[in-house]
Amino acid sequence: MKRKASAEWQGGLKEGNGNISTESGVLARTQYSFGTRFESGIGTNPEELVAAAHAACFSMAFSGKLAGAGFVPEQIVTTATVTFENREQGWAVTESHLEVSATVPGAAPETFAKLAQEAKAGCPISRLLNTTITMDAKLTT
């Protein structure tokens, strides 16, 4: 299975701009620029897209882990916060922090925590990222 996305950029780094599109069409010529990456312009940026991918991937992986243990989650809400820092070697994603809240009827807190850790480690996007991944997971009722 292969998934595609494309990016087009025009102009120099600071004054230029670009757009991102996905094969599915969910993103179609979505604007990005220096301002949306390093300031607060309108549009997206690569790090925001990585955060979205990580949150979505984890939520699905966690649902799968829960199902494998006999639980059906009512809801899993995941927010990924990607840290983008200027290091000696240049700009780098240095961390992705997952903030998870899930309603899982019948799950004991210990089982919930164990399965959340397994999902964090096993999620394909977690395995793709060469960075520190932290998580706070909360079982709600």
MDAnalysis code that builds the backbone (N, CA, C; Angstrom):
import MDAnalysis as mda
import numpy as np

u = mda.Universe.empty(423, n_residues=141, atom_resindex=np.repeat(np.arange(141), 3), trajectory=True)
u.add_TopologyAttr("name", ["N", "CA", "C"] * 141)
u.add_TopologyAttr("resid", np.arange(1, 142))
u.add_TopologyAttr("resname", ["MET", "LYS", "ARG", "LYS", "ALA", "SER", "ALA", "GLU", "TRP", "GLN", "GLY", "GLY", "LEU", "LYS", "GLU", "GLY", "ASN", "GLY", "ASN", "ILE", "SER", "THR", "GLU", "SER", "GLY", "VAL", "LEU", "ALA", "ARG", "THR", "GLN", "TYR", "SER", "PHE", "GLY", "THR", "ARG", "PHE", "GLU", "SER", "GLY", "ILE", "GLY", "THR", "ASN", "PRO", "GLU", "GLU", "LEU", "VAL", "ALA", "ALA", "ALA", "HIS", "ALA", "ALA", "CYS", "PHE", "SER", "MET", "ALA", "PHE", "SER", "GLY", "LYS", "LEU", "ALA", "GLY", "ALA", "GLY", "PHE", "VAL", "PRO", "GLU", "GLN", "ILE", "VAL", "THR", "THR", "ALA", "THR", "VAL", "THR", "PHE", "GLU", "ASN", "ARG", "GLU", "GLN", "GLY", "TRP", "ALA", "VAL", "THR", "GLU", "SER", "HIS", "LEU", "GLU", "VAL", "SER", "ALA", "THR", "VAL", "PRO", "GLY", "ALA", "ALA", "PRO", "GLU", "THR", "PHE", "ALA", "LYS", "LEU", "ALA", "GLN", "GLU", "ALA", "LYS", "ALA", "GLY", "CYS", "PRO", "ILE", "SER", "ARG", "LEU", "LEU", "ASN", "THR", "THR", "ILE", "THR", "MET", "ASP", "ALA", "LYS", "LEU", "THR", "THR"])
u.atoms.positions = np.array([
    [0.850, -1.171, 0.000],
    [0.000, 0.000, 0.000],
    [0.896, 1.236, 0.000],
    [0.580, 2.178, -0.847],
    [1.318, 3.436, -0.916],
    [0.330, 4.590, -0.864],
    [0.735, 5.638, -0.186],
    [-0.064, 6.859, -0.097],
    [0.768, 8.005, -0.659],
    [0.109, 8.962, -1.318],
    [0.833, 10.061, -1.938],
    [0.332, 11.410, -1.453],
    [1.264, 12.325, -1.387],
    [0.975, 13.733, -1.170],
    [2.008, 14.506, -1.973],
    [1.675, 15.700, -2.345],
    [2.624, 16.509, -3.111],
    [2.660, 17.923, -2.550],
    [3.797, 18.553, -2.767],
    [3.975, 19.942, -2.349],
    [4.601, 20.706, -3.503],
    [4.157, 21.929, -3.650],
    [4.693, 22.820, -4.678],
    [5.125, 24.096, -3.973],
    [6.301, 24.612, -4.302],
    [6.816, 25.828, -3.688],
    [7.239, 26.788, -4.775],
    [6.950, 28.077, -4.584],
    [7.354, 29.096, -5.541],
    [8.014, 30.236, -4.796],
    [9.172, 30.647, -5.268],
    [9.862, 31.790, -4.686],
    [10.873, 31.407, -3.628],
    [11.441, 32.436, -3.029],
    [12.434, 32.245, -1.978],
    [11.800, 31.775, -0.680],
    [12.638, 31.448, 0.289],
    [12.147, 30.883, 1.548],
    [11.192, 31.828, 2.275],
    [11.597, 33.061, 2.509],
    [10.772, 33.967, 3.332],
    [9.619, 34.606, 2.574],
    [9.805, 34.930, 1.321],
    [8.739, 35.606, 0.581],
    [7.919, 34.658, -0.277],
    [8.379, 33.442, -0.420],
    [7.670, 32.484, -1.257],
    [6.486, 31.846, -0.545],
    [5.830, 30.966, -1.274],
    [4.722, 30.222, -0.679],
    [4.510, 28.953, -1.482],
    [3.708, 28.088, -0.907],
    [3.458, 26.832, -1.580],
    [2.094, 26.278, -1.241],
    [1.851, 25.087, -1.781],
    [0.598, 24.413, -1.467],
    [0.865, 22.913, -1.376],
    [0.033, 22.252, -0.598],
    [0.134, 20.820, -0.349],
    [-1.172, 20.181, -0.782],
    [-1.069, 19.046, -1.463],
    [-2.251, 18.296, -1.875],
    [-2.048, 16.826, -1.542],
    [-3.132, 16.140, -1.241],
    [-3.071, 14.704, -0.981],
    [-3.833, 13.963, -2.066],
    [-3.419, 12.732, -2.273],
    [-4.032, 11.891, -3.288],
    [-5.539, 11.744, -3.062],
    [-5.953, 11.681, -1.795],
    [-7.377, 11.520, -1.486],
    [-8.192, 12.765, -1.804],
    [-7.511, 13.907, -1.905],
    [-8.207, 15.163, -2.163],
    [-8.639, 15.895, -0.905],
    [-8.397, 15.306, 0.266],
    [-8.771, 15.981, 1.515],
    [-8.013, 17.300, 1.647],
    [-6.737, 17.272, 1.285],
    [-5.986, 18.520, 1.175],
    [-5.824, 18.788, -0.315],
    [-6.293, 19.920, -0.755],
    [-6.203, 20.276, -2.168],
    [-5.658, 21.695, -2.266],
    [-4.396, 21.774, -2.633],
    [-3.727, 23.059, -2.753],
    [-3.832, 23.863, -1.461],
    [-3.628, 23.194, -0.333],
    [-3.653, 23.845, 0.978],
    [-2.383, 24.676, 1.146],
    [-2.563, 25.934, 1.473],
    [-1.479, 26.906, 1.509],
    [-0.531, 26.669, 2.678],
    [0.775, 26.847, 2.428],
    [1.773, 26.914, 3.488],
    [2.854, 27.900, 3.066],
    [3.558, 28.446, 4.063],
    [4.560, 29.468, 3.781],
    [5.506, 29.587, 4.974],
    [6.491, 30.453, 4.837],
    [7.395, 30.747, 5.950],
    [6.581, 31.238, 7.145],
    [5.608, 32.105, 6.883],
    [4.777, 32.661, 7.954],
    [3.970, 31.604, 8.686],
    [3.460, 30.600, 7.967],
    [2.664, 29.565, 8.638],
    [3.547, 28.578, 9.381],
    [4.828, 28.552, 9.050],
    [5.734, 27.622, 9.723],
    [6.463, 28.269, 10.888],
    [6.902, 29.492, 10.730],
    [7.742, 30.123, 11.752],
    [7.077, 31.305, 12.454],
    [5.903, 31.694, 11.995],
    [5.200, 32.818, 12.598],
    [3.767, 32.370, 12.854],
    [2.793, 33.181, 12.537],
    [1.399, 32.778, 12.774],
    [0.520, 33.111, 11.579],
    [0.991, 32.779, 10.406],
    [0.223, 33.046, 9.196],
    [-0.928, 32.066, 9.033],
    [-1.774, 32.332, 8.063],
    [-2.925, 31.468, 7.788],
    [-2.497, 30.385, 6.815],
    [-2.714, 29.156, 7.206],
    [-2.331, 28.004, 6.402],
    [-1.788, 26.923, 7.308],
    [-1.144, 25.940, 6.719],
    [-0.617, 24.831, 7.502],
    [0.905, 24.844, 7.452],
    [1.508, 23.806, 7.999],
    [2.959, 23.644, 7.957],
    [3.290, 22.167, 8.148],
    [4.481, 21.747, 7.776],
    [4.818, 20.326, 7.877],
    [4.677, 19.754, 9.288],
    [5.048, 20.511, 10.302],
    [4.999, 19.994, 11.667],
    [3.558, 19.788, 12.147],
    [2.659, 20.675, 11.761],
    [1.247, 20.513, 12.089],
    [0.689, 19.249, 11.431],
    [1.112, 18.984, 10.212],
    [0.654, 17.786, 9.511],
    [1.215, 16.521, 10.157],
    [2.455, 16.571, 10.631],
    [3.036, 15.435, 11.360],
    [2.251, 15.200, 12.651],
    [1.918, 16.275, 13.357],
    [1.146, 16.145, 14.599],
    [-0.221, 15.508, 14.318],
    [-0.881, 15.945, 13.263],
    [-2.183, 15.364, 12.900],
    [-2.040, 13.887, 12.572],
    [-1.008, 13.545, 11.812],
    [-0.785, 12.141, 11.455],
    [-0.510, 11.299, 12.695],
    [0.278, 11.828, 13.622],
    [0.608, 11.063, 14.824],
    [-0.627, 10.864, 15.703],
    [-1.431, 11.901, 15.875],
    [-2.656, 11.784, 16.683],
    [-3.611, 10.763, 16.081],
    [-3.800, 10.824, 14.775],
    [-4.715, 9.903, 14.106],
    [-4.195, 8.475, 14.165],
    [-2.925, 8.297, 13.910],
    [-2.320, 6.966, 13.921],
    [-2.417, 6.345, 15.308],
    [-2.069, 7.116, 16.331],
    [-2.139, 6.584, 17.688],
    [-3.566, 6.182, 18.043],
    [-4.535, 7.038, 17.740],
    [-5.926, 6.736, 18.092],
    [-6.377, 5.414, 17.471],
    [-6.015, 5.190, 16.214],
    [-6.377, 3.936, 15.555],
    [-5.628, 2.749, 16.157],
    [-4.329, 2.923, 16.429],
    [-3.536, 1.841, 17.017],
    [-4.059, 1.483, 18.404],
    [-4.430, 2.482, 19.179],
    [-4.952, 2.247, 20.527],
    [-6.293, 1.521, 20.448],
    [-7.146, 1.925, 19.530],
    [-8.422, 1.247, 19.340],
    [-8.195, -0.224, 19.012],
    [-7.205, -0.490, 18.168],
    [-6.875, -1.871, 17.816],
    [-6.367, -2.673, 19.002],
    [-5.510, -2.065, 19.810],
    [-5.001, -2.736, 21.016],
    [-6.142, -3.029, 21.983],
    [-7.028, -2.071, 22.164],
    [-8.168, -2.262, 23.056],
    [-9.066, -3.378, 22.539],
    [-9.345, -3.388, 21.256],
    [-10.197, -4.430, 20.663],
    [-9.565, -5.805, 20.849],
    [-8.244, -5.880, 20.677],
    [-7.533, -7.138, 20.858],
    [-7.621, -7.671, 22.273],
    [-7.845, -6.767, 23.220],
    [-7.980, -7.152, 24.627],
    [-9.450, -7.297, 25.034],
    [-10.364, -7.175, 24.054],
    [-11.779, -7.379, 24.332],
    [-12.554, -6.146, 24.738],
    [-11.996, -4.961, 24.502],
    [-12.676, -3.721, 24.871],
    [-13.090, -2.949, 23.621],
    [-14.223, -2.274, 23.713],
    [-14.681, -1.406, 22.634],
    [-14.718, 0.019, 23.183],
    [-13.797, 0.863, 22.742],
    [-13.793, 2.230, 23.261],
    [-14.995, 3.014, 22.750],
    [-15.581, 3.790, 23.636],
    [-16.648, 4.704, 23.204],
    [-16.051, 5.894, 22.482],
    [-14.886, 6.328, 22.975],
    [-14.254, 7.507, 22.380],
    [-12.781, 7.536, 22.772],
    [-11.950, 7.909, 21.809],
    [-10.529, 8.164, 22.045],
    [-10.247, 9.543, 21.461],
    [-9.763, 10.449, 22.285],
    [-9.405, 11.791, 21.816],
    [-7.908, 11.960, 22.037],
    [-7.181, 12.191, 20.965],
    [-5.729, 12.339, 21.047],
    [-5.304, 13.663, 20.446],
    [-4.489, 14.393, 21.186],
    [-3.855, 15.603, 20.676],
    [-2.358, 15.355, 20.676],
    [-1.735, 15.550, 19.542],
    [-0.276, 15.437, 19.451],
    [0.300, 16.842, 19.348],
    [1.294, 17.111, 20.171],
    [1.994, 18.383, 20.131],
    [3.428, 18.104, 19.704],
    [3.782, 18.584, 18.534],
    [5.122, 18.386, 17.995],
    [5.969, 19.604, 18.349],
    [7.148, 19.345, 18.900],
    [8.084, 20.419, 19.235],
    [9.088, 20.554, 18.097],
    [9.202, 21.753, 17.583],
    [10.062, 22.079, 16.444],
    [11.069, 23.106, 16.938],
    [12.347, 22.721, 16.989],
    [13.356, 23.591, 17.591],
    [14.550, 23.788, 16.659],
    [15.166, 24.963, 16.803],
    [16.378, 25.258, 16.063],
    [17.558, 24.796, 16.906],
    [18.190, 23.733, 16.454],
    [19.332, 23.147, 17.146],
    [20.624, 23.543, 16.438],
    [21.735, 23.120, 16.993],
    [23.028, 23.418, 16.398],
    [23.111, 22.928, 14.946],
    [22.516, 21.768, 14.673],
    [22.540, 21.195, 13.323],
    [21.444, 21.764, 12.424],
    [20.579, 22.607, 12.964],
    [19.470, 23.179, 12.198],
    [18.134, 22.813, 12.830],
    [17.069, 23.165, 12.162],
    [15.728, 22.919, 12.672],
    [15.433, 21.425, 12.700],
    [14.751, 20.990, 13.785],
    [14.428, 19.568, 13.920],
    [13.169, 19.394, 14.763],
    [12.413, 18.345, 14.465],
    [11.326, 17.924, 15.342],
    [12.002, 17.157, 16.470],
    [11.877, 17.665, 17.688],
    [12.602, 17.075, 18.818],
    [11.721, 16.250, 19.745],
    [10.411, 16.398, 19.617],
    [9.509, 15.645, 20.475],
    [8.109, 15.635, 19.886],
    [7.387, 14.569, 20.187],
    [5.953, 14.526, 19.931],
    [5.306, 14.051, 21.228],
    [4.432, 14.875, 21.756],
    [3.749, 14.533, 23.011],
    [2.285, 14.226, 22.722],
    [1.846, 13.045, 23.140],
    [0.460, 12.624, 22.954],
    [-0.323, 12.859, 24.238],
    [-1.412, 13.577, 24.124],
    [-2.339, 13.803, 25.230],
    [-3.596, 13.023, 24.864],
    [-3.884, 11.975, 25.651],
    [-4.947, 11.038, 25.304],
    [-5.994, 10.999, 26.398],
    [-7.233, 11.018, 25.990],
    [-8.363, 10.842, 26.895],
    [-9.296, 9.850, 26.212],
    [-9.650, 8.787, 26.933],
    [-10.483, 7.766, 26.308],
    [-11.509, 7.225, 27.283],
    [-12.681, 6.937, 26.767],
    [-13.745, 6.281, 27.516],
    [-13.784, 4.840, 27.028],
    [-13.435, 3.922, 27.941],
    [-13.344, 2.507, 27.593],
    [-14.077, 1.706, 28.667],
    [-15.356, 1.394, 28.440],
    [-16.127, 0.658, 29.442],
    [-15.456, -0.674, 29.810],
    [-15.348, -0.907, 31.121],
    [-14.825, -2.161, 31.643],
    [-13.320, -2.250, 31.744],
    [-12.590, -1.271, 31.248],
    [-11.122, -1.324, 31.291],
    [-10.607, -0.875, 32.646],
    [-9.739, -1.671, 33.236],
    [-9.064, -1.288, 34.478],
    [-7.958, -0.291, 34.137],
    [-7.664, 0.641, 35.035],
    [-6.626, 1.641, 34.761],
    [-5.276, 1.033, 34.354],
    [-4.872, -0.063, 34.998],
    [-3.578, -0.679, 34.685],
    [-3.576, -1.241, 33.254],
    [-4.667, -1.894, 32.878],
    [-4.779, -2.452, 31.529],
    [-4.797, -1.329, 30.499],
    [-5.559, -0.296, 30.790],
    [-5.640, 0.874, 29.919],
    [-4.246, 1.455, 29.673],
    [-3.503, 1.666, 30.753],
    [-2.167, 2.262, 30.646],
    [-1.224, 1.366, 29.855],
    [-1.269, 0.077, 30.089],
    [-0.411, -0.879, 29.377],
    [-0.715, -0.864, 27.880],
    [-1.982, -0.903, 27.519],
    [-2.369, -0.904, 26.112],
    [-2.039, 0.429, 25.437],
    [-2.174, 1.532, 26.168],
    [-1.818, 2.848, 25.620],
    [-0.318, 2.897, 25.308],
    [0.512, 2.369, 26.202],
    [1.961, 2.346, 25.965],
    [2.302, 1.474, 24.759],
    [1.628, 0.330, 24.640],
    [1.857, -0.555, 23.491],
    [1.457, 0.138, 22.187],
    [0.350, 0.860, 22.207],
    [-0.091, 1.588, 21.008],
    [0.890, 2.701, 20.662],
    [1.382, 3.396, 21.663],
    [2.357, 4.468, 21.431],
    [3.611, 3.913, 20.762],
    [4.088, 2.788, 21.244],
    [5.305, 2.185, 20.697],
    [5.069, 1.556, 19.325],
    [3.868, 1.023, 19.102],
    [3.603, 0.276, 17.879],
    [2.989, 1.063, 16.741],
    [2.486, 2.236, 17.017],
    [1.871, 3.057, 15.968],
    [2.897, 3.314, 14.856],
    [2.539, 3.083, 13.588],
    [3.500, 3.283, 12.501],
    [4.124, 4.674, 12.458],
    [3.379, 5.709, 12.805],
    [3.959, 7.057, 12.790],
    [4.942, 7.216, 13.949],
    [4.657, 6.624, 15.112],
    [5.628, 6.638, 16.213],
    [6.934, 5.989, 15.762],
    [6.815, 4.893, 15.041],
    [8.014, 4.179, 14.589],
    [8.743, 4.950, 13.492],
    [8.025, 5.771, 12.750],
    [8.631, 6.583, 11.706],
    [9.448, 7.732, 12.297],
    [8.935, 8.341, 13.346],
    [9.568, 9.527, 13.921],
    [10.853, 9.159, 14.655],
    [11.900, 9.861, 14.359],
    [13.180, 9.659, 15.031],
    [13.315, 10.747, 16.094],
    [12.467, 10.651, 17.121],
    [12.408, 11.691, 18.132],
    [11.861, 11.118, 19.427],
    [11.882, 11.891, 20.475],
    [11.313, 11.505, 21.749],
    [9.783, 11.556, 21.657],
    [9.131, 10.500, 22.126],
    [7.679, 10.474, 22.146],
    [7.228, 10.271, 23.589],
    [6.459, 11.231, 24.087],
    [5.925, 11.138, 25.445],
    [4.407, 11.082, 25.373],
    [3.789, 10.689, 26.506],
    [2.342, 10.550, 26.489],
    [1.780, 10.702, 27.890],
    [0.628, 11.347, 27.959],
    [-0.228, 11.356, 29.143],
    [-1.554, 10.759, 28.672],
    [-1.938, 9.638, 29.281],
    [-3.187, 8.970, 28.885],
    [-4.118, 8.906, 30.079],
    [-5.363, 9.323, 29.865],
    [-6.342, 9.402, 30.947],
    [-7.574, 8.580, 30.569],
    [-7.929, 7.665, 31.466],
    [-9.143, 6.871, 31.302],
    [-10.295, 7.659, 31.917],
    [-11.321, 7.928, 31.119],
    [-12.467, 8.686, 31.605],
    [-13.669, 7.755, 31.751],
    [-14.635, 8.184, 32.509],
    [-15.842, 7.378, 32.701],
    [-17.038, 8.082, 32.133],
])
